[in-house]
Amino acid sequence: MLTLFGCSAKGGYEYNSIISYSKNEAMTFPDFTLEFTGIRDEKKFFPNGNSINIRFHDFKVISGSETKIISWSSGTGDIAPQPFEAGGKKFELELSNSESLKKKLSENELVIVKK
């Protein structure tokens, strides 16, 4: 028997559960579809001339006719959920660490929290 964590019996994904993801794979939740589009690095410059590279994980969120990109980053070390809205409802994307489940997440795992 194959068990997929975070999948419901209807074939969609559930909120507040650990979900494995990969690039360009659509994940259908009750309120939207989520797709990991990739990782990008940005160099941020400070007024003093110093700079830092920040890595972003980009996801496409599709809800009805609305499509938006949300980006998660640990930035300068603060591993926090990334809030976003879809279909007029509020959610959070958790990577690396799930505050809601109080668990460390593996590299290609995420949790979507419905607020």
C-alpha angles and dihedrals in degrees: 000000000000116000121195114194112229096017122121125215088258091063096252128109126261129226121247094028134107112259128187113223139186135189117291093001112135115225114196117210125180092263105028148355119254126201128182106226099181150272124293133182124219127189113221119200127210126212090250091061097256120125140196132202114231122194118215129196108210125207131183115222117200120190116166107308093340121099124179139164120234122191127204123197137165083217108184094354105295103127100198135149117270110232120217141160130231126176091355092302128112125239141163129221113215122196130169092007131029112215090183095054095029091230138123111243126219120241097272099035129102140176125211113206119199110215 
